[in-house]
Amino acid sequence: MRKAEAMSEVMWHLITDDAHGYSQPARAGDGTEETIWLSDGRAVVVHGGDYDCSESVRVAVNCGLSGRYDDPIGHM
């Protein structure tokens, strides 16, 4: 799977799963982590709770590149 496809699958999960909502004040999550299984069988980890627009993009990019929401993008 290409990195862009992985990013897209993560974003799709974030916008369609009822466990995640929209919030600017609480955009950094609720302190939990969630494992998502991509269509190629790879597991990626996102934070639980809510997101705002930029946080959802950041998490999708990080997960597409490294598989974890909390890895710094510049680390890649």
LUMRODO-794602 format. One record per atom (N, C-alpha, C, O, CB): residue number from 1; atom name; x, y, z. Coordinates in nm, 2 decimals. Glycine has a CB too. Layout:
BEGIN
NUM / CA / X / Y / Z
...
***
This chain:
BEGIN
1 / N / 0.08 / -0.12 / 0.00
1 / CA / 0.00 / 0.00 / 0.00
1 / C / 0.09 / 0.12 / 0.00
1 / O / 0.19 / 0.13 / 0.07
1 / CB / -0.10 / 0.00 / 0.12
2 / N / 0.05 / 0.22 / -0.08
2 / CA / 0.13 / 0.35 / -0.09
2 / C / 0.10 / 0.43 / 0.04
2 / O / -0.01 / 0.41 / 0.10
2 / CB / 0.10 / 0.43 / -0.21
3 / N / 0.19 / 0.52 / 0.07
3 / CA / 0.17 / 0.60 / 0.19
3 / C / 0.05 / 0.68 / 0.18
3 / O / -0.03 / 0.70 / 0.28
3 / CB / 0.29 / 0.69 / 0.21
4 / N / 0.02 / 0.74 / 0.07
4 / CA / -0.10 / 0.82 / 0.05
4 / C / -0.23 / 0.74 / 0.07
4 / O / -0.32 / 0.79 / 0.13
4 / CB / -0.10 / 0.88 / -0.09
5 / N / -0.23 / 0.61 / 0.03
5 / CA / -0.35 / 0.53 / 0.06
5 / C / -0.36 / 0.50 / 0.20
5 / O / -0.48 / 0.50 / 0.26
5 / CB / -0.33 / 0.40 / -0.02
6 / N / -0.25 / 0.48 / 0.27
6 / CA / -0.26 / 0.46 / 0.42
6 / C / -0.32 / 0.58 / 0.49
6 / O / -0.40 / 0.57 / 0.58
6 / CB / -0.12 / 0.42 / 0.48
7 / N / -0.27 / 0.70 / 0.45
7 / CA / -0.32 / 0.82 / 0.50
7 / C / -0.46 / 0.84 / 0.48
7 / O / -0.54 / 0.88 / 0.57
7 / CB / -0.24 / 0.94 / 0.44
8 / N / -0.51 / 0.81 / 0.36
8 / CA / -0.65 / 0.82 / 0.33
8 / C / -0.74 / 0.72 / 0.41
8 / O / -0.84 / 0.76 / 0.46
8 / CB / -0.67 / 0.79 / 0.18
9 / N / -0.69 / 0.60 / 0.43
9 / CA / -0.77 / 0.51 / 0.52
9 / C / -0.78 / 0.55 / 0.66
9 / O / -0.88 / 0.54 / 0.72
9 / CB / -0.70 / 0.37 / 0.51
10 / N / -0.67 / 0.61 / 0.71
10 / CA / -0.67 / 0.66 / 0.85
10 / C / -0.77 / 0.78 / 0.86
10 / O / -0.85 / 0.78 / 0.95
10 / CB / -0.53 / 0.71 / 0.90
11 / N / -0.76 / 0.87 / 0.76
11 / CA / -0.85 / 0.98 / 0.76
11 / C / -1.00 / 0.94 / 0.75
11 / O / -1.09 / 0.99 / 0.82
11 / CB / -0.82 / 1.08 / 0.65
12 / N / -1.03 / 0.84 / 0.67
12 / CA / -1.16 / 0.78 / 0.65
12 / C / -1.21 / 0.73 / 0.79
12 / O / -1.33 / 0.76 / 0.83
12 / CB / -1.17 / 0.67 / 0.55
13 / N / -1.13 / 0.66 / 0.86
13 / CA / -1.16 / 0.61 / 0.99
13 / C / -1.20 / 0.73 / 1.08
13 / O / -1.30 / 0.72 / 1.15
13 / CB / -1.05 / 0.52 / 1.05
14 / N / -1.11 / 0.83 / 1.09
14 / CA / -1.13 / 0.94 / 1.18
14 / C / -1.26 / 1.01 / 1.16
14 / O / -1.33 / 1.06 / 1.25
14 / CB / -1.02 / 1.04 / 1.17
15 / N / -1.30 / 1.02 / 1.03
15 / CA / -1.43 / 1.10 / 1.00
15 / C / -1.55 / 1.02 / 1.00
15 / O / -1.66 / 1.07 / 1.00
15 / CB / -1.41 / 1.17 / 0.87
16 / N / -1.54 / 0.88 / 1.00
16 / CA / -1.66 / 0.80 / 1.00
16 / C / -1.69 / 0.72 / 1.13
16 / O / -1.80 / 0.68 / 1.15
16 / CB / -1.65 / 0.70 / 0.88
17 / N / -1.59 / 0.71 / 1.21
17 / CA / -1.61 / 0.63 / 1.33
17 / C / -1.67 / 0.72 / 1.44
17 / O / -1.61 / 0.83 / 1.47
17 / CB / -1.47 / 0.57 / 1.38
18 / N / -1.78 / 0.68 / 1.50
18 / CA / -1.84 / 0.76 / 1.60
18 / C / -1.76 / 0.79 / 1.73
18 / O / -1.79 / 0.87 / 1.81
18 / CB / -1.97 / 0.70 / 1.64
19 / N / -1.65 / 0.71 / 1.75
19 / CA / -1.57 / 0.73 / 1.86
19 / C / -1.49 / 0.86 / 1.85
19 / O / -1.43 / 0.91 / 1.95
19 / CB / -1.47 / 0.61 / 1.88
20 / N / -1.48 / 0.92 / 1.74
20 / CA / -1.41 / 1.04 / 1.72
20 / C / -1.51 / 1.15 / 1.67
20 / O / -1.60 / 1.13 / 1.59
20 / CB / -1.30 / 1.03 / 1.61
21 / N / -1.49 / 1.27 / 1.73
21 / CA / -1.57 / 1.38 / 1.70
21 / C / -1.49 / 1.50 / 1.67
21 / O / -1.37 / 1.49 / 1.65
21 / CB / -1.67 / 1.42 / 1.81
22 / N / -1.55 / 1.62 / 1.65
22 / CA / -1.48 / 1.74 / 1.62
22 / C / -1.48 / 1.83 / 1.75
22 / O / -1.58 / 1.86 / 1.81
22 / CB / -1.55 / 1.82 / 1.50
23 / N / -1.36 / 1.87 / 1.78
23 / CA / -1.34 / 1.97 / 1.89
23 / C / -1.21 / 2.04 / 1.88
23 / O / -1.11 / 1.97 / 1.86
23 / CB / -1.36 / 1.90 / 2.03
24 / N / -1.21 / 2.17 / 1.89
24 / CA / -1.08 / 2.24 / 1.89
24 / C / -1.02 / 2.23 / 2.03
24 / O / -0.90 / 2.20 / 2.04
24 / CB / -1.10 / 2.38 / 1.85
25 / N / -1.09 / 2.26 / 2.14
25 / CA / -1.03 / 2.25 / 2.27
25 / C / -0.98 / 2.11 / 2.31
25 / O / -0.88 / 2.10 / 2.38
25 / CB / -1.13 / 2.30 / 2.37
26 / N / -1.05 / 2.01 / 2.26
26 / CA / -1.01 / 1.87 / 2.30
26 / C / -0.95 / 1.80 / 2.19
26 / O / -0.95 / 1.67 / 2.18
26 / CB / -1.13 / 1.80 / 2.35
27 / N / -0.88 / 1.87 / 2.09
27 / CA / -0.83 / 1.80 / 1.97
27 / C / -0.72 / 1.71 / 1.99
27 / O / -0.69 / 1.63 / 1.90
27 / CB / -0.79 / 1.91 / 1.87
28 / N / -0.65 / 1.72 / 2.10
28 / CA / -0.54 / 1.63 / 2.13
28 / C / -0.58 / 1.49 / 2.18
28 / O / -0.49 / 1.42 / 2.22
28 / CB / -0.44 / 1.70 / 2.22
29 / N / -0.70 / 1.47 / 2.19
29 / CA / -0.75 / 1.34 / 2.23
29 / C / -0.78 / 1.33 / 2.38
29 / O / -0.78 / 1.43 / 2.45
29 / CB / -0.65 / 1.23 / 2.20
30 / N / -0.82 / 1.21 / 2.42
30 / CA / -0.86 / 1.18 / 2.56
30 / C / -0.76 / 1.10 / 2.64
30 / O / -0.79 / 1.05 / 2.75
30 / CB / -0.99 / 1.11 / 2.56
31 / N / -0.64 / 1.08 / 2.59
31 / CA / -0.54 / 1.01 / 2.66
31 / C / -0.53 / 0.86 / 2.63
31 / O / -0.45 / 0.79 / 2.68
31 / CB / -0.56 / 1.03 / 2.81
32 / N / -0.62 / 0.81 / 2.54
32 / CA / -0.62 / 0.67 / 2.50
32 / C / -0.56 / 0.66 / 2.37
32 / O / -0.54 / 0.76 / 2.29
32 / CB / -0.77 / 0.62 / 2.51
33 / N / -0.53 / 0.54 / 2.33
33 / CA / -0.49 / 0.50 / 2.20
33 / C / -0.58 / 0.40 / 2.13
33 / O / -0.64 / 0.32 / 2.21
33 / CB / -0.34 / 0.45 / 2.20
34 / N / -0.59 / 0.40 / 2.00
34 / CA / -0.67 / 0.30 / 1.93
34 / C / -0.59 / 0.25 / 1.81
34 / O / -0.52 / 0.32 / 1.74
34 / CB / -0.80 / 0.37 / 1.88
35 / N / -0.59 / 0.12 / 1.80
35 / CA / -0.53 / 0.05 / 1.68
35 / C / -0.63 / 0.04 / 1.57
35 / O / -0.74 / -0.01 / 1.59
35 / CB / -0.47 / -0.09 / 1.72
36 / N / -0.59 / 0.08 / 1.45
36 / CA / -0.67 / 0.07 / 1.33
36 / C / -0.59 / -0.03 / 1.24
36 / O / -0.47 / -0.03 / 1.22
36 / CB / -0.69 / 0.21 / 1.26
37 / N / -0.67 / -0.12 / 1.18
37 / CA / -0.61 / -0.22 / 1.09
37 / C / -0.64 / -0.17 / 0.94
37 / O / -0.76 / -0.16 / 0.91
37 / CB / -0.67 / -0.36 / 1.11
38 / N / -0.54 / -0.14 / 0.87
38 / CA / -0.56 / -0.10 / 0.73
38 / C / -0.59 / -0.22 / 0.64
38 / O / -0.58 / -0.33 / 0.68
38 / CB / -0.43 / -0.03 / 0.68
39 / N / -0.63 / -0.19 / 0.52
39 / CA / -0.68 / -0.29 / 0.42
39 / C / -0.56 / -0.39 / 0.38
39 / O / -0.59 / -0.50 / 0.34
39 / CB / -0.74 / -0.23 / 0.30
40 / N / -0.44 / -0.35 / 0.40
40 / CA / -0.32 / -0.43 / 0.37
40 / C / -0.28 / -0.52 / 0.49
40 / O / -0.18 / -0.59 / 0.48
40 / CB / -0.21 / -0.35 / 0.32
41 / N / -0.35 / -0.51 / 0.60
41 / CA / -0.32 / -0.58 / 0.72
41 / C / -0.23 / -0.51 / 0.82
41 / O / -0.20 / -0.57 / 0.93
41 / CB / -0.26 / -0.71 / 0.68
42 / N / -0.18 / -0.40 / 0.78
42 / CA / -0.09 / -0.32 / 0.87
42 / C / -0.17 / -0.25 / 0.98
42 / O / -0.28 / -0.20 / 0.96
42 / CB / -0.01 / -0.22 / 0.79
43 / N / -0.12 / -0.25 / 1.10
43 / CA / -0.18 / -0.18 / 1.21
43 / C / -0.12 / -0.04 / 1.23
43 / O / 0.01 / -0.03 / 1.22
43 / CB / -0.16 / -0.26 / 1.34
44 / N / -0.20 / 0.06 / 1.25
44 / CA / -0.15 / 0.19 / 1.29
44 / C / -0.22 / 0.23 / 1.41
44 / O / -0.33 / 0.19 / 1.45
44 / CB / -0.18 / 0.29 / 1.17
45 / N / -0.16 / 0.33 / 1.49
45 / CA / -0.21 / 0.37 / 1.62
45 / C / -0.25 / 0.52 / 1.61
45 / O / -0.17 / 0.60 / 1.58
45 / CB / -0.11 / 0.34 / 1.73
46 / N / -0.37 / 0.55 / 1.65
46 / CA / -0.42 / 0.69 / 1.65
46 / C / -0.46 / 0.72 / 1.80
46 / O / -0.48 / 0.62 / 1.88
46 / CB / -0.54 / 0.71 / 1.56
47 / N / -0.47 / 0.84 / 1.83
47 / CA / -0.52 / 0.87 / 1.97
47 / C / -0.67 / 0.87 / 1.97
47 / O / -0.74 / 0.90 / 1.87
47 / CB / -0.47 / 1.01 / 2.02
48 / N / -0.72 / 0.83 / 2.09
48 / CA / -0.87 / 0.83 / 2.10
48 / C / -0.92 / 0.97 / 2.12
48 / O / -0.84 / 1.07 / 2.15
48 / CB / -0.90 / 0.74 / 2.22
49 / N / -1.05 / 0.98 / 2.11
49 / CA / -1.11 / 1.11 / 2.13
49 / C / -1.13 / 1.20 / 2.01
49 / O / -1.14 / 1.14 / 1.90
49 / CB / -1.04 / 1.19 / 2.23
50 / N / -1.14 / 1.33 / 2.03
50 / CA / -1.18 / 1.42 / 1.93
50 / C / -1.06 / 1.48 / 1.85
50 / O / -0.94 / 1.47 / 1.90
50 / CB / -1.26 / 1.53 / 1.99
51 / N / -1.09 / 1.54 / 1.74
51 / CA / -0.99 / 1.60 / 1.65
51 / C / -1.05 / 1.73 / 1.60
51 / O / -1.17 / 1.75 / 1.60
51 / CB / -0.95 / 1.50 / 1.53
52 / N / -0.96 / 1.82 / 1.56
52 / CA / -1.00 / 1.93 / 1.47
52 / C / -0.94 / 1.90 / 1.33
52 / O / -0.87 / 1.80 / 1.31
52 / CB / -0.96 / 2.07 / 1.53
53 / N / -0.96 / 1.99 / 1.24
53 / CA / -0.91 / 1.96 / 1.10
53 / C / -0.76 / 1.94 / 1.09
53 / O / -0.72 / 1.84 / 1.03
53 / CB / -0.95 / 2.08 / 1.01
54 / N / -0.68 / 2.03 / 1.15
54 / CA / -0.54 / 2.01 / 1.13
54 / C / -0.49 / 1.89 / 1.21
54 / O / -0.39 / 1.83 / 1.16
54 / CB / -0.47 / 2.14 / 1.18
55 / N / -0.55 / 1.86 / 1.32
55 / CA / -0.50 / 1.74 / 1.40
55 / C / -0.53 / 1.61 / 1.33
55 / O / -0.45 / 1.52 / 1.33
55 / CB / -0.57 / 1.74 / 1.54
56 / N / -0.65 / 1.61 / 1.26
56 / CA / -0.68 / 1.49 / 1.18
56 / C / -0.58 / 1.47 / 1.07
56 / O / -0.54 / 1.36 / 1.04
56 / CB / -0.82 / 1.49 / 1.13
57 / N / -0.54 / 1.58 / 1.00
57 / CA / -0.45 / 1.57 / 0.89
57 / C / -0.31 / 1.53 / 0.95
57 / O / -0.24 / 1.44 / 0.89
57 / CB / -0.43 / 1.70 / 0.82
58 / N / -0.27 / 1.59 / 1.06
58 / CA / -0.14 / 1.55 / 1.12
58 / C / -0.13 / 1.40 / 1.15
58 / O / -0.03 / 1.34 / 1.12
58 / CB / -0.11 / 1.64 / 1.24
59 / N / -0.24 / 1.35 / 1.22
59 / CA / -0.24 / 1.21 / 1.26
59 / C / -0.24 / 1.12 / 1.13
59 / O / -0.17 / 1.02 / 1.13
59 / CB / -0.36 / 1.19 / 1.35
60 / N / -0.32 / 1.15 / 1.03
60 / CA / -0.33 / 1.07 / 0.91
60 / C / -0.19 / 1.07 / 0.84
60 / O / -0.15 / 0.96 / 0.80
60 / CB / -0.43 / 1.13 / 0.81
61 / N / -0.12 / 1.18 / 0.83
61 / CA / 0.01 / 1.18 / 0.77
61 / C / 0.11 / 1.10 / 0.85
61 / O / 0.18 / 1.02 / 0.80
61 / CB / 0.06 / 1.33 / 0.76
62 / N / 0.11 / 1.12 / 0.98
62 / CA / 0.21 / 1.05 / 1.07
62 / C / 0.18 / 0.90 / 1.06
62 / O / 0.28 / 0.82 / 1.04
62 / CB / 0.19 / 1.09 / 1.22
63 / N / 0.06 / 0.86 / 1.06
63 / CA / 0.03 / 0.71 / 1.06
63 / C / 0.06 / 0.66 / 0.92
63 / O / 0.11 / 0.54 / 0.91
63 / CB / -0.12 / 0.69 / 1.09
64 / N / 0.04 / 0.73 / 0.82
64 / CA / 0.08 / 0.68 / 0.68
64 / C / 0.23 / 0.67 / 0.66
64 / O / 0.27 / 0.58 / 0.59
64 / CB / 0.02 / 0.78 / 0.58
65 / N / 0.30 / 0.75 / 0.73
65 / CA / 0.45 / 0.75 / 0.72
65 / C / 0.51 / 0.65 / 0.82
65 / O / 0.60 / 0.57 / 0.78
65 / CB / 0.51 / 0.88 / 0.75
66 / N / 0.47 / 0.65 / 0.94
66 / CA / 0.54 / 0.57 / 1.05
66 / C / 0.45 / 0.47 / 1.12
66 / O / 0.50 / 0.37 / 1.18
66 / CB / 0.60 / 0.66 / 1.15
67 / N / 0.32 / 0.48 / 1.11
67 / CA / 0.23 / 0.39 / 1.17
67 / C / 0.18 / 0.44 / 1.31
67 / O / 0.10 / 0.37 / 1.38
67 / CB / 0.29 / 0.26 / 1.19
68 / N / 0.23 / 0.55 / 1.36
68 / CA / 0.19 / 0.60 / 1.49
68 / C / 0.16 / 0.75 / 1.48
68 / O / 0.23 / 0.83 / 1.41
68 / CB / 0.31 / 0.58 / 1.59
69 / N / 0.06 / 0.79 / 1.55
69 / CA / 0.02 / 0.93 / 1.55
69 / C / 0.12 / 1.02 / 1.62
69 / O / 0.12 / 1.14 / 1.59
69 / CB / -0.12 / 0.94 / 1.62
70 / N / 0.20 / 0.97 / 1.71
70 / CA / 0.28 / 1.06 / 1.79
70 / C / 0.43 / 1.07 / 1.74
70 / O / 0.51 / 1.13 / 1.81
70 / CB / 0.28 / 1.02 / 1.93
71 / N / 0.46 / 1.01 / 1.63
71 / CA / 0.59 / 1.02 / 1.57
71 / C / 0.60 / 1.16 / 1.50
71 / O / 0.51 / 1.19 / 1.43
71 / CB / 0.63 / 0.91 / 1.47
72 / N / 0.71 / 1.23 / 1.53
72 / CA / 0.72 / 1.36 / 1.46
72 / C / 0.74 / 1.34 / 1.31
72 / O / 0.81 / 1.26 / 1.26
72 / CB / 0.84 / 1.44 / 1.52
73 / N / 0.66 / 1.42 / 1.23
73 / CA / 0.67 / 1.41 / 1.09
73 / C / 0.81 / 1.43 / 1.04
73 / O / 0.86 / 1.37 / 0.94
73 / CB / 0.58 / 1.52 / 1.02
74 / N / 0.88 / 1.53 / 1.09
74 / CA / 1.02 / 1.56 / 1.05
74 / C / 1.12 / 1.44 / 1.07
74 / O / 1.23 / 1.44 / 1.02
74 / CB / 1.07 / 1.68 / 1.12
75 / N / 1.08 / 1.34 / 1.15
75 / CA / 1.16 / 1.23 / 1.18
75 / C / 1.17 / 1.13 / 1.07
75 / O / 1.27 / 1.05 / 1.06
75 / CB / 1.10 / 1.15 / 1.30
76 / N / 1.08 / 1.14 / 0.97
76 / CA / 1.08 / 1.05 / 0.86
76 / C / 1.19 / 1.07 / 0.76
76 / O / 1.20 / 1.00 / 0.66
76 / CB / 0.95 / 1.05 / 0.79
***
